[in-house]
Amino acid sequence: MHDFDDIELFECPRCHGPGLIQEENGWCLYVECLDCGCHTAELPFHSEEERQSVARHLATTWNLGKVISPAIGD
Ligand SMILES: [Zn+2]
């Protein structure tokens, strides 16, 4: 399920690449840059309602530029 179409993501704060909401095994979400690989912290969810609010929170975090750099040599 990728129904986050109404959530706006700015371009990557580091490289201006495209950001995408990623879902990890159905229990947590994060936003990742498809170009440089930097990402927000992962946030777990426990229900569909929580999943939507987590996605919105992550989008805000991403849009504020609060991202983690990918590991060196990754
Ligand atoms: Zn990037």
N, CA, C, O and the ligand as a Tripos MOL2 file, in Angstrom:
@<TRIPOS>MOLECULE
protein
  297   295    75     0     0
PROTEIN
NO_CHARGES

@<TRIPOS>ATOM
      1 N           0.8420   -1.1920    0.0000 N.3       1 MET1
      2 CA          0.0000    0.0000    0.0000 C.3       1 MET1
      3 C           0.8770    1.2410    0.0000 C.2       1 MET1
      4 O           1.6300    1.4740    0.9460 O.2       1 MET1
      5 N           0.7860    2.0220   -1.0350 N.am      2 HIS2
      6 CA          1.5210    3.2780   -1.0800 C.3       2 HIS2
      7 C           0.5260    4.3790   -1.3980 C.2       2 HIS2
      8 O           0.4560    4.8620   -2.5290 O.2       2 HIS2
      9 N          -0.2240    4.7630   -0.4140 N.am      3 ASP3
     10 CA         -1.2970    5.7240   -0.6100 C.3       3 ASP3
     11 C          -0.9400    7.0460    0.0370 C.2       3 ASP3
     12 O          -1.7430    7.6180    0.7740 O.2       3 ASP3
     13 N           0.2590    7.5350   -0.2340 N.am      4 PHE4
     14 CA          0.7030    8.8010    0.3400 C.3       4 PHE4
     15 C           0.7150    9.8990   -0.7240 C.2       4 PHE4
     16 O           1.4830   10.8570   -0.6310 O.2       4 PHE4
     17 N          -0.1440    9.7500   -1.7370 N.am      5 ASP5
     18 CA         -0.0970   10.6700   -2.8700 C.3       5 ASP5
     19 C          -0.3910   12.1090   -2.4760 C.2       5 ASP5
     20 O           0.0330   13.0420   -3.1590 O.2       5 ASP5
     21 N          -1.1210   12.2950   -1.3690 N.am      6 ASP6
     22 CA         -1.4990   13.6490   -0.9910 C.3       6 ASP6
     23 C          -0.4750   14.3000   -0.0710 C.2       6 ASP6
     24 O          -0.6610   15.4360    0.3650 O.2       6 ASP6
     25 N           0.6020   13.5880    0.2240 N.am      7 ILE7
     26 CA          1.6390   14.1450    1.0960 C.3       7 ILE7
     27 C           2.7390   14.7410    0.2250 C.2       7 ILE7
     28 O           3.3270   14.0590   -0.6150 O.2       7 ILE7
     29 N           3.0030   16.0250    0.4420 N.am      8 GLU8
     30 CA          3.9980   16.7040   -0.3760 C.3       8 GLU8
     31 C           5.3920   16.5460    0.2140 C.2       8 GLU8
     32 O           5.6080   16.8120    1.3960 O.2       8 GLU8
     33 N           6.3280   16.1160   -0.6070 N.am      9 LEU9
     34 CA          7.7230   16.0240   -0.1960 C.3       9 LEU9
     35 C           8.5410   17.0100   -1.0170 C.2       9 LEU9
     36 O           8.4330   17.0550   -2.2430 O.2       9 LEU9
     37 N           9.3510   17.7900   -0.3370 N.am     10 PHE10
     38 CA         10.2560   18.6800   -1.0520 C.3      10 PHE10
     39 C          11.3780   17.8350   -1.6480 C.2      10 PHE10
     40 O          11.4930   16.6420   -1.3690 O.2      10 PHE10
     41 N          12.1970   18.4750   -2.4690 N.am     11 GLU11
     42 CA         13.3580   17.7620   -2.9870 C.3      11 GLU11
     43 C          14.3710   17.5820   -1.8570 C.2      11 GLU11
     44 O          14.2820   18.2330   -0.8160 O.2      11 GLU11
     45 N          15.3250   16.6950   -2.0780 N.am     12 CYS12
     46 CA         16.3150   16.3620   -1.0590 C.3      12 CYS12
     47 C          17.0370   17.6240   -0.5850 C.2      12 CYS12
     48 O          17.5040   18.4140   -1.4060 O.2      12 CYS12
     49 N          17.1340   17.8220    0.7510 N.am     13 PRO13
     50 CA         17.8030   19.0150    1.2660 C.3      13 PRO13
     51 C          19.3110   19.0280    0.9890 C.2      13 PRO13
     52 O          19.9560   20.0700    1.1030 O.2      13 PRO13
     53 N          19.8620   17.8830    0.6290 N.am     14 ARG14
     54 CA         21.3130   17.8120    0.3890 C.3      14 ARG14
     55 C          21.6710   17.8780   -1.0850 C.2      14 ARG14
     56 O          22.5590   18.6330   -1.4810 O.2      14 ARG14
     57 N          20.9760   17.0810   -1.9030 N.am     15 CYS15
     58 CA         21.3750   17.0050   -3.3190 C.3      15 CYS15
     59 C          20.2620   17.4180   -4.2680 C.2      15 CYS15
     60 O          20.4500   17.4120   -5.4840 O.2      15 CYS15
     61 N          19.0930   17.7790   -3.7170 N.am     16 HIS16
     62 CA         17.9450   18.1870   -4.5300 C.3      16 HIS16
     63 C          17.4070   17.0490   -5.3910 C.2      16 HIS16
     64 O          16.7460   17.2900   -6.4000 O.2      16 HIS16
     65 N          17.6880   15.8160   -4.9950 N.am     17 GLY17
     66 CA         17.1110   14.6540   -5.6720 C.3      17 GLY17
     67 C          15.6940   14.4090   -5.1740 C.2      17 GLY17
     68 O          15.2110   15.1160   -4.2900 O.2      17 GLY17
     69 N          15.0310   13.4100   -5.7390 N.am     18 PRO18
     70 CA         13.6470   13.1210   -5.3470 C.3      18 PRO18
     71 C          13.5700   12.3390   -4.0410 C.2      18 PRO18
     72 O          14.2830   11.3540   -3.8530 O.2      18 PRO18
     73 N          12.6910   12.7900   -3.1360 N.am     19 GLY19
     74 CA         12.4560   12.0740   -1.8900 C.3      19 GLY19
     75 C          11.2790   11.1300   -2.0440 C.2      19 GLY19
     76 O          10.3430   11.4070   -2.7940 O.2      19 GLY19
     77 N          11.3300   10.0050   -1.3290 N.am     20 LEU20
     78 CA         10.2520    9.0190   -1.4320 C.3      20 LEU20
     79 C           9.9890    8.4130   -0.0540 C.2      20 LEU20
     80 O          10.9180    8.0890    0.6860 O.2      20 LEU20
     81 N           8.6990    8.2660    0.2760 N.am     21 ILE21
     82 CA          8.3410    7.5960    1.5260 C.3      21 ILE21
     83 C           8.5250    6.0870    1.3320 C.2      21 ILE21
     84 O           7.9380    5.4930    0.4270 O.2      21 ILE21
     85 N           9.3320    5.4860    2.1790 N.am     22 GLN22
     86 CA          9.6160    4.0580    2.0820 C.3      22 GLN22
     87 C           8.9710    3.3300    3.2510 C.2      22 GLN22
     88 O           8.8970    3.8590    4.3600 O.2      22 GLN22
     89 N           8.5110    2.1230    2.9980 N.am     23 GLU23
     90 CA          7.9090    1.3180    4.0490 C.3      23 GLU23
     91 C           8.7610    0.0790    4.2750 C.2      23 GLU23
     92 O           9.1070   -0.6370    3.3350 O.2      23 GLU23
     93 N           9.0940   -0.1620    5.5460 N.am     24 GLU24
     94 CA          9.9750   -1.2730    5.8800 C.3      24 GLU24
     95 C           9.1810   -2.4190    6.5000 C.2      24 GLU24
     96 O           8.7790   -2.3440    7.6620 O.2      24 GLU24
     97 N           8.9590   -3.4610    5.7380 N.am     25 ASN25
     98 CA          8.3180   -4.6730    6.2490 C.3      25 ASN25
     99 C           7.0040   -4.4270    6.9820 C.2      25 ASN25
    100 O           6.6390   -5.1810    7.8840 O.2      25 ASN25
    101 N           6.2980   -3.3730    6.5930 N.am     26 GLY26
    102 CA          4.9760   -3.1340    7.1500 C.3      26 GLY26
    103 C           4.9420   -2.6950    8.6010 C.2      26 GLY26
    104 O           3.8950   -2.7810    9.2420 O.2      26 GLY26
    105 N           6.0540   -2.2270    9.1320 N.am     27 TRP27
    106 CA          6.0090   -1.7730   10.5330 C.3      27 TRP27
    107 C           6.6220   -0.4100   10.7650 C.2      27 TRP27
    108 O           6.3880    0.1880   11.8150 O.2      27 TRP27
    109 N           7.3940    0.1000    9.8320 N.am     28 CYS28
    110 CA          7.9130    1.4420   10.0150 C.3      28 CYS28
    111 C           8.0570    2.1490    8.6760 C.2      28 CYS28
    112 O           8.0650    1.5230    7.6160 O.2      28 CYS28
    113 N           8.1680    3.4510    8.7510 N.am     29 LEU29
    114 CA          8.2960    4.2960    7.5710 C.3      29 LEU29
    115 C           9.4960    5.2090    7.7220 C.2      29 LEU29
    116 O           9.9200    5.5150    8.8360 O.2      29 LEU29
    117 N          10.0360    5.6390    6.6030 N.am     30 TYR30
    118 CA         11.0430    6.6920    6.5900 C.3      30 TYR30
    119 C          11.0100    7.3370    5.2140 C.2      30 TYR30
    120 O          10.4300    6.7900    4.2760 O.2      30 TYR30
    121 N          11.6310    8.4990    5.0980 N.am     31 VAL31
    122 CA         11.7430    9.1520    3.7930 C.3      31 VAL31
    123 C          13.1920    9.0630    3.3570 C.2      31 VAL31
    124 O          14.1040    9.3520    4.1330 O.2      31 VAL31
    125 N          13.4010    8.6600    2.1080 N.am     32 GLU32
    126 CA         14.7540    8.4870    1.6020 C.3      32 GLU32
    127 C          14.9260    9.2300    0.2850 C.2      32 GLU32
    128 O          13.9960    9.3190   -0.5170 O.2      32 GLU32
    129 N          16.1210    9.7590    0.0720 N.am     33 CYS33
    130 CA         16.4600   10.3680   -1.2120 C.3      33 CYS33
    131 C          16.8960    9.2700   -2.1680 C.2      33 CYS33
    132 O          17.7370    8.4360   -1.8340 O.2      33 CYS33
    133 N          16.3130    9.2810   -3.3640 N.am     34 LEU34
    134 CA         16.6380    8.2330   -4.3340 C.3      34 LEU34
    135 C          18.0030    8.4450   -4.9620 C.2      34 LEU34
    136 O          18.5500    7.5280   -5.5740 O.2      34 LEU34
    137 N          18.5620    9.6420   -4.8200 N.am     35 ASP35
    138 CA         19.8540    9.9190   -5.4430 C.3      35 ASP35
    139 C          21.0240    9.7020   -4.4940 C.2      35 ASP35
    140 O          21.9330    8.9300   -4.7990 O.2      35 ASP35
    141 N          21.0110   10.3880   -3.3260 N.am     36 CYS36
    142 CA         22.1840   10.3170   -2.4500 C.3      36 CYS36
    143 C          21.9830    9.3530   -1.2840 C.2      36 CYS36
    144 O          22.9460    9.0200   -0.5940 O.2      36 CYS36
    145 N          20.7550    8.8990   -1.0500 N.am     37 GLY37
    146 CA         20.5330    7.8900   -0.0170 C.3      37 GLY37
    147 C          20.3870    8.4350    1.3880 C.2      37 GLY37
    148 O          20.2210    7.6540    2.3260 O.2      37 GLY37
    149 N          20.4410    9.7470    1.5700 N.am     38 CYS38
    150 CA         20.1990   10.2520    2.9120 C.3      38 CYS38
    151 C          18.7270   10.0310    3.2530 C.2      38 CYS38
    152 O          17.8910    9.9040    2.3590 O.2      38 CYS38
    153 N          18.4150    9.9850    4.5370 N.am     39 HIS39
    154 CA         17.0680    9.5900    4.9330 C.3      39 HIS39
    155 C          16.7360   10.1570    6.2970 C.2      39 HIS39
    156 O          17.6170   10.5930    7.0370 O.2      39 HIS39
    157 N          15.4420   10.1460    6.6210 N.am     40 THR40
    158 CA         14.9980   10.5300    7.9550 C.3      40 THR40
    159 C          15.1660    9.3300    8.8720 C.2      40 THR40
    160 O          15.4990    8.2320    8.4250 O.2      40 THR40
    161 N          14.9320    9.5530   10.1580 N.am     41 ALA41
    162 CA         14.8670    8.4350   11.0980 C.3      41 ALA41
    163 C          13.6800    7.5450   10.7320 C.2      41 ALA41
    164 O          12.7110    8.0080   10.1300 O.2      41 ALA41
    165 N          13.7610    6.2890   11.0950 N.am     42 GLU42
    166 CA         12.6320    5.3800   10.8910 C.3      42 GLU42
    167 C          11.6430    5.5680   12.0370 C.2      42 GLU42
    168 O          12.0340    5.7140   13.1950 O.2      42 GLU42
    169 N          10.3560    5.5610   11.6930 N.am     43 LEU43
    170 CA          9.3290    5.6890   12.7150 C.3      43 LEU43
    171 C           8.3550    4.5180   12.5950 C.2      43 LEU43
    172 O           7.8090    4.2770   11.5180 O.2      43 LEU43
    173 N           8.1340    3.7880   13.6920 N.am     44 PRO44
    174 CA          7.2250    2.6450   13.6500 C.3      44 PRO44
    175 C           5.7640    3.0770   13.7110 C.2      44 PRO44
    176 O           5.4460    4.1540   14.2160 O.2      44 PRO44
    177 N           4.8880    2.2360   13.1980 N.am     45 PHE45
    178 CA          3.4490    2.4780   13.3130 C.3      45 PHE45
    179 C           2.7690    1.1600   13.6550 C.2      45 PHE45
    180 O           3.3120    0.0820   13.4150 O.2      45 PHE45
    181 N           1.5570    1.2680   14.2250 N.am     46 HIS46
    182 CA          0.8640    0.0660   14.6840 C.3      46 HIS46
    183 C          -0.5460   -0.0520   14.1410 C.2      46 HIS46
    184 O          -1.2520   -1.0130   14.4470 O.2      46 HIS46
    185 N          -0.9600    0.9100   13.3410 N.am     47 SER47
    186 CA         -2.3010    0.8600   12.7580 C.3      47 SER47
    187 C          -2.2950    1.7030   11.4940 C.2      47 SER47
    188 O          -1.3770    2.4920   11.2700 O.2      47 SER47
    189 N          -3.3180    1.5360   10.6700 N.am     48 GLU48
    190 CA         -3.3880    2.3160    9.4400 C.3      48 GLU48
    191 C          -3.4710    3.8140    9.7510 C.2      48 GLU48
    192 O          -2.8820    4.6410    9.0550 O.2      48 GLU48
    193 N          -4.2150    4.1410   10.8090 N.am     49 GLU49
    194 CA         -4.3450    5.5430   11.1900 C.3      49 GLU49
    195 C          -2.9840    6.1110   11.5930 C.2      49 GLU49
    196 O          -2.6130    7.2150   11.1930 O.2      49 GLU49
    197 N          -2.2560    5.3410   12.3860 N.am     50 GLU50
    198 CA         -0.9450    5.7690   12.8390 C.3      50 GLU50
    199 C           0.0180    5.8640   11.6580 C.2      50 GLU50
    200 O           0.8780    6.7430   11.6080 O.2      50 GLU50
    201 N          -0.1430    4.9480   10.7140 N.am     51 ARG51
    202 CA          0.7140    4.9360    9.5250 C.3      51 ARG51
    203 C           0.5890    6.2630    8.7660 C.2      51 ARG51
    204 O           1.5850    6.8260    8.3120 O.2      51 ARG51
    205 N          -0.6290    6.7420    8.6390 N.am     52 GLN52
    206 CA         -0.8480    8.0030    7.9320 C.3      52 GLN52
    207 C          -0.2380    9.1790    8.7010 C.2      52 GLN52
    208 O           0.3830   10.0540    8.0970 O.2      52 GLN52
    209 N          -0.4090    9.2070   10.0190 N.am     53 SER53
    210 CA          0.1250   10.3260   10.7850 C.3      53 SER53
    211 C           1.6500   10.2690   10.8210 C.2      53 SER53
    212 O           2.3130   11.3060   10.8020 O.2      53 SER53
    213 N           2.2070    9.0550   10.8720 N.am     54 VAL54
    214 CA          3.6600    8.9060   10.8330 C.3      54 VAL54
    215 C           4.2000    9.4170    9.5000 C.2      54 VAL54
    216 O           5.2270   10.0930    9.4580 O.2      54 VAL54
    217 N           3.5100    9.0940    8.4230 N.am     55 ALA55
    218 CA          3.9470    9.5350    7.0920 C.3      55 ALA55
    219 C           3.9550   11.0620    7.0110 C.2      55 ALA55
    220 O           4.8700   11.6580    6.4440 O.2      55 ALA55
    221 N           2.9230   11.6870    7.5850 N.am     56 ARG56
    222 CA          2.8560   13.1490    7.5530 C.3      56 ARG56
    223 C           3.9600   13.7590    8.4140 C.2      56 ARG56
    224 O           4.5780   14.7550    8.0360 O.2      56 ARG56
    225 N           4.1970   13.1540    9.5670 N.am     57 HIS57
    226 CA          5.2560   13.6410   10.4410 C.3      57 HIS57
    227 C           6.6110   13.5290    9.7390 C.2      57 HIS57
    228 O           7.4280   14.4480    9.8140 O.2      57 HIS57
    229 N           6.8470   12.4180    9.0660 N.am     58 LEU58
    230 CA          8.1070   12.2100    8.3590 C.3      58 LEU58
    231 C           8.2750   13.2070    7.2180 C.2      58 LEU58
    232 O           9.3720   13.7120    6.9760 O.2      58 LEU58
    233 N           7.1850   13.4820    6.5260 N.am     59 ALA59
    234 CA          7.2400   14.4500    5.4300 C.3      59 ALA59
    235 C           7.6510   15.8140    5.9660 C.2      59 ALA59
    236 O           8.4570   16.5130    5.3510 O.2      59 ALA59
    237 N           7.0910   16.1950    7.1240 N.am     60 THR60
    238 CA          7.4520   17.4710    7.7420 C.3      60 THR60
    239 C           8.9260   17.4760    8.1180 C.2      60 THR60
    240 O           9.6370   18.4510    7.8730 O.2      60 THR60
    241 N           9.3790   16.3760    8.7150 N.am     61 THR61
    242 CA         10.7870   16.2570    9.1070 C.3      61 THR61
    243 C          11.7000   16.4010    7.8900 C.2      61 THR61
    244 O          12.6910   17.1320    7.9140 O.2      61 THR61
    245 N          11.3410   15.6880    6.8370 N.am     62 TRP62
    246 CA         12.1120   15.7380    5.5840 C.3      62 TRP62
    247 C          12.1240   17.1510    5.0250 C.2      62 TRP62
    248 O          13.1710   17.6680    4.6350 O.2      62 TRP62
    249 N          10.9490   17.7700    4.9910 N.am     63 ASN63
    250 CA         10.8220   19.0940    4.3900 C.3      63 ASN63
    251 C          11.5790   20.1550    5.1780 C.2      63 ASN63
    252 O          11.9250   21.2050    4.6370 O.2      63 ASN63
    253 N          11.8400   19.8810    6.4640 N.am     64 LEU64
    254 CA         12.6380   20.7910    7.2820 C.3      64 LEU64
    255 C          14.1390   20.5130    7.1310 C.2      64 LEU64
    256 O          14.9680   21.2360    7.6820 O.2      64 LEU64
    257 N          14.4760   19.4700    6.3870 N.am     65 GLY65
    258 CA         15.8730   19.1650    6.1390 C.3      65 GLY65
    259 C          16.5490   18.3500    7.2250 C.2      65 GLY65
    260 O          17.7770   18.2900    7.2860 O.2      65 GLY65
    261 N          15.7460   17.7160    8.0930 N.am     66 LYS66
    262 CA         16.3170   16.9080    9.1620 C.3      66 LYS66
    263 C          16.5590   15.4840    8.6580 C.2      66 LYS66
    264 O          15.7310   14.5920    8.8390 O.2      66 LYS66
    265 N          17.7090   15.3010    8.0250 N.am     67 VAL67
    266 CA         18.0180   14.0090    7.4240 C.3      67 VAL67
    267 C          19.3510   13.4780    7.9310 C.2      67 VAL67
    268 O          20.1880   14.2250    8.4370 O.2      67 VAL67
    269 N          19.5250   12.1850    7.7850 N.am     68 ILE68
    270 CA         20.7410   11.4920    8.2040 C.3      68 ILE68
    271 C          21.5150   11.1110    6.9440 C.2      68 ILE68
    272 O          20.9410   10.5980    5.9840 O.2      68 ILE68
    273 N          22.8040   11.3650    6.9600 N.am     69 SER69
    274 CA         23.6050   11.0080    5.7870 C.3      69 SER69
    275 C          23.7740    9.5030    5.7000 C.2      69 SER69
    276 O          23.8150    8.8250    6.7260 O.2      69 SER69
    277 N          23.8710    8.9760    4.5010 N.am     70 PRO70
    278 CA         24.1260    7.5380    4.3570 C.3      70 PRO70
    279 C          25.5010    7.1920    4.9190 C.2      70 PRO70
    280 O          26.3920    8.0410    4.9560 O.2      70 PRO70
    281 N          25.6700    5.9640    5.3500 N.am     71 ALA71
    282 CA         26.9520    5.5280    5.8970 C.3      71 ALA71
    283 C          28.0320    5.6410    4.8300 C.2      71 ALA71
    284 O          27.8000    5.3760    3.6500 O.2      71 ALA71
    285 N          29.2190    6.0420    5.2770 N.am     72 ILE72
    286 CA         30.3420    6.1730    4.3240 C.3      72 ILE72
    287 C          30.6930    4.8010    3.7750 C.2      72 ILE72
    288 O          30.8320    3.8330    4.5220 O.2      72 ILE72
    289 N          30.8320    4.7360    2.4690 N.am     73 GLY73
    290 CA         31.1840    3.4740    1.8250 C.3      73 GLY73
    291 C          30.0040    2.5520    1.6110 C.2      73 GLY73
    292 O          30.1770    1.4060    1.1960 O.2      73 GLY73
    293 N          28.8020    3.0400    1.8890 N.am     74 ASP74
    294 CA         27.6180    2.2110    1.6830 C.3      74 ASP74
    295 C          27.4060    1.9710    0.2040 C.2      74 ASP74
    296 O          26.4550    1.2920   -0.1820 O.2      74 ASP74
    297 ZN         19.8390   13.4690   -1.8840 Zn       75 ZN75
@<TRIPOS>BOND
     1     1     2 1
     2     2     3 1
     3     3     4 2
     4     3     5 am
     5     5     6 1
     6     6     7 1
     7     7     8 2
     8     7     9 am
     9     9    10 1
    10    10    11 1
    11    11    12 2
    12    11    13 am
    13    13    14 1
    14    14    15 1
    15    15    16 2
    16    15    17 am
    17    17    18 1
    18    18    19 1
    19    19    20 2
    20    19    21 am
    21    21    22 1
    22    22    23 1
    23    23    24 2
    24    23    25 am
    25    25    26 1
    26    26    27 1
    27    27    28 2
    28    27    29 am
    29    29    30 1
    30    30    31 1
    31    31    32 2
    32    31    33 am
    33    33    34 1
    34    34    35 1
    35    35    36 2
    36    35    37 am
    37    37    38 1
    38    38    39 1
    39    39    40 2
    40    39    41 am
    41    41    42 1
    42    42    43 1
    43    43    44 2
    44    43    45 am
    45    45    46 1
    46    46    47 1
    47    47    48 2
    48    47    49 am
    49    49    50 1
    50    50    51 1
    51    51    52 2
    52    51    53 am
    53    53    54 1
    54    54    55 1
    55    55    56 2
    56    55    57 am
    57    57    58 1
    58    58    59 1
    59    59    60 2
    60    59    61 am
    61    61    62 1
    62    62    63 1
    63    63    64 2
    64    63    65 am
    65    65    66 1
    66    66    67 1
    67    67    68 2
    68    67    69 am
    69    69    70 1
    70    70    71 1
    71    71    72 2
    72    71    73 am
    73    73    74 1
    74    74    75 1
    75    75    76 2
    76    75    77 am
    77    77    78 1
    78    78    79 1
    79    79    80 2
    80    79    81 am
    81    81    82 1
    82    82    83 1
    83    83    84 2
    84    83    85 am
    85    85    86 1
    86    86    87 1
    87    87    88 2
    88    87    89 am
    89    89    90 1
    90    90    91 1
    91    91    92 2
    92    91    93 am
    93    93    94 1
    94    94    95 1
    95    95    96 2
    96    95    97 am
    97    97    98 1
    98    98    99 1
    99    99   100 2
   100    99   101 am
   101   101   102 1
   102   102   103 1
   103   103   104 2
   104   103   105 am
   105   105   106 1
   106   106   107 1
   107   107   108 2
   108   107   109 am
   109   109   110 1
   110   110   111 1
   111   111   112 2
   112   111   113 am
   113   113   114 1
   114   114   115 1
   115   115   116 2
   116   115   117 am
   117   117   118 1
   118   118   119 1
   119   119   120 2
   120   119   121 am
   121   121   122 1
   122   122   123 1
   123   123   124 2
   124   123   125 am
   125   125   126 1
   126   126   127 1
   127   127   128 2
   128   127   129 am
   129   129   130 1
   130   130   131 1
   131   131   132 2
   132   131   133 am
   133   133   134 1
   134   134   135 1
   135   135   136 2
   136   135   137 am
   137   137   138 1
   138   138   139 1
   139   139   140 2
   140   139   141 am
   141   141   142 1
   142   142   143 1
   143   143   144 2
   144   143   145 am
   145   145   146 1
   146   146   147 1
   147   147   148 2
   148   147   149 am
   149   149   150 1
   150   150   151 1
   151   151   152 2
   152   151   153 am
   153   153   154 1
   154   154   155 1
   155   155   156 2
   156   155   157 am
   157   157   158 1
   158   158   159 1
   159   159   160 2
   160   159   161 am
   161   161   162 1
   162   162   163 1
   163   163   164 2
   164   163   165 am
   165   165   166 1
   166   166   167 1
   167   167   168 2
   168   167   169 am
   169   169   170 1
   170   170   171 1
   171   171   172 2
   172   171   173 am
   173   173   174 1
   174   174   175 1
   175   175   176 2
   176   175   177 am
   177   177   178 1
   178   178   179 1
   179   179   180 2
   180   179   181 am
   181   181   182 1
   182   182   183 1
   183   183   184 2
   184   183   185 am
   185   185   186 1
   186   186   187 1
   187   187   188 2
   188   187   189 am
   189   189   190 1
   190   190   191 1
   191   191   192 2
   192   191   193 am
   193   193   194 1
   194   194   195 1
   195   195   196 2
   196   195   197 am
   197   197   198 1
   198   198   199 1
   199   199   200 2
   200   199   201 am
   201   201   202 1
   202   202   203 1
   203   203   204 2
   204   203   205 am
   205   205   206 1
   206   206   207 1
   207   207   208 2
   208   207   209 am
   209   209   210 1
   210   210   211 1
   211   211   212 2
   212   211   213 am
   213   213   214 1
   214   214   215 1
   215   215   216 2
   216   215   217 am
   217   217   218 1
   218   218   219 1
   219   219   220 2
   220   219   221 am
   221   221   222 1
   222   222   223 1
   223   223   224 2
   224   223   225 am
   225   225   226 1
   226   226   227 1
   227   227   228 2
   228   227   229 am
   229   229   230 1
   230   230   231 1
   231   231   232 2
   232   231   233 am
   233   233   234 1
   234   234   235 1
   235   235   236 2
   236   235   237 am
   237   237   238 1
   238   238   239 1
   239   239   240 2
   240   239   241 am
   241   241   242 1
   242   242   243 1
   243   243   244 2
   244   243   245 am
   245   245   246 1
   246   246   247 1
   247   247   248 2
   248   247   249 am
   249   249   250 1
   250   250   251 1
   251   251   252 2
   252   251   253 am
   253   253   254 1
   254   254   255 1
   255   255   256 2
   256   255   257 am
   257   257   258 1
   258   258   259 1
   259   259   260 2
   260   259   261 am
   261   261   262 1
   262   262   263 1
   263   263   264 2
   264   263   265 am
   265   265   266 1
   266   266   267 1
   267   267   268 2
   268   267   269 am
   269   269   270 1
   270   270   271 1
   271   271   272 2
   272   271   273 am
   273   273   274 1
   274   274   275 1
   275   275   276 2
   276   275   277 am
   277   277   278 1
   278   278   279 1
   279   279   280 2
   280   279   281 am
   281   281   282 1
   282   282   283 1
   283   283   284 2
   284   283   285 am
   285   285   286 1
   286   286   287 1
   287   287   288 2
   288   287   289 am
   289   289   290 1
   290   290   291 1
   291   291   292 2
   292   291   293 am
   293   293   294 1
   294   294   295 1
   295   295   296 2
@<TRIPOS>SUBSTRUCTURE
     1 MET1         2 RESIDUE 1 A MET
     2 HIS2         6 RESIDUE 1 A HIS
     3 ASP3        10 RESIDUE 1 A ASP
     4 PHE4        14 RESIDUE 1 A PHE
     5 ASP5        18 RESIDUE 1 A ASP
     6 ASP6        22 RESIDUE 1 A ASP
     7 ILE7        26 RESIDUE 1 A ILE
     8 GLU8        30 RESIDUE 1 A GLU
     9 LEU9        34 RESIDUE 1 A LEU
    10 PHE10       38 RESIDUE 1 A PHE
    11 GLU11       42 RESIDUE 1 A GLU
    12 CYS12       46 RESIDUE 1 A CYS
    13 PRO13       50 RESIDUE 1 A PRO
    14 ARG14       54 RESIDUE 1 A ARG
    15 CYS15       58 RESIDUE 1 A CYS
    16 HIS16       62 RESIDUE 1 A HIS
    17 GLY17       66 RESIDUE 1 A GLY
    18 PRO18       70 RESIDUE 1 A PRO
    19 GLY19       74 RESIDUE 1 A GLY
    20 LEU20       78 RESIDUE 1 A LEU
    21 ILE21       82 RESIDUE 1 A ILE
    22 GLN22       86 RESIDUE 1 A GLN
    23 GLU23       90 RESIDUE 1 A GLU
    24 GLU24       94 RESIDUE 1 A GLU
    25 ASN25       98 RESIDUE 1 A ASN
    26 GLY26      102 RESIDUE 1 A GLY
    27 TRP27      106 RESIDUE 1 A TRP
    28 CYS28      110 RESIDUE 1 A CYS
    29 LEU29      114 RESIDUE 1 A LEU
    30 TYR30      118 RESIDUE 1 A TYR
    31 VAL31      122 RESIDUE 1 A VAL
    32 GLU32      126 RESIDUE 1 A GLU
    33 CYS33      130 RESIDUE 1 A CYS
    34 LEU34      134 RESIDUE 1 A LEU
    35 ASP35      138 RESIDUE 1 A ASP
    36 CYS36      142 RESIDUE 1 A CYS
    37 GLY37      146 RESIDUE 1 A GLY
    38 CYS38      150 RESIDUE 1 A CYS
    39 HIS39      154 RESIDUE 1 A HIS
    40 THR40      158 RESIDUE 1 A THR
    41 ALA41      162 RESIDUE 1 A ALA
    42 GLU42      166 RESIDUE 1 A GLU
    43 LEU43      170 RESIDUE 1 A LEU
    44 PRO44      174 RESIDUE 1 A PRO
    45 PHE45      178 RESIDUE 1 A PHE
    46 HIS46      182 RESIDUE 1 A HIS
    47 SER47      186 RESIDUE 1 A SER
    48 GLU48      190 RESIDUE 1 A GLU
    49 GLU49      194 RESIDUE 1 A GLU
    50 GLU50      198 RESIDUE 1 A GLU
    51 ARG51      202 RESIDUE 1 A ARG
    52 GLN52      206 RESIDUE 1 A GLN
    53 SER53      210 RESIDUE 1 A SER
    54 VAL54      214 RESIDUE 1 A VAL
    55 ALA55      218 RESIDUE 1 A ALA
    56 ARG56      222 RESIDUE 1 A ARG
    57 HIS57      226 RESIDUE 1 A HIS
    58 LEU58      230 RESIDUE 1 A LEU
    59 ALA59      234 RESIDUE 1 A ALA
    60 THR60      238 RESIDUE 1 A THR
    61 THR61      242 RESIDUE 1 A THR
    62 TRP62      246 RESIDUE 1 A TRP
    63 ASN63      250 RESIDUE 1 A ASN
    64 LEU64      254 RESIDUE 1 A LEU
    65 GLY65      258 RESIDUE 1 A GLY
    66 LYS66      262 RESIDUE 1 A LYS
    67 VAL67      266 RESIDUE 1 A VAL
    68 ILE68      270 RESIDUE 1 A ILE
    69 SER69      274 RESIDUE 1 A SER
    70 PRO70      278 RESIDUE 1 A PRO
    71 ALA71      282 RESIDUE 1 A ALA
    72 ILE72      286 RESIDUE 1 A ILE
    73 GLY73      290 RESIDUE 1 A GLY
    74 ASP74      294 RESIDUE 1 A ASP
    75 ZN75       297 GROUP 0 **** ****
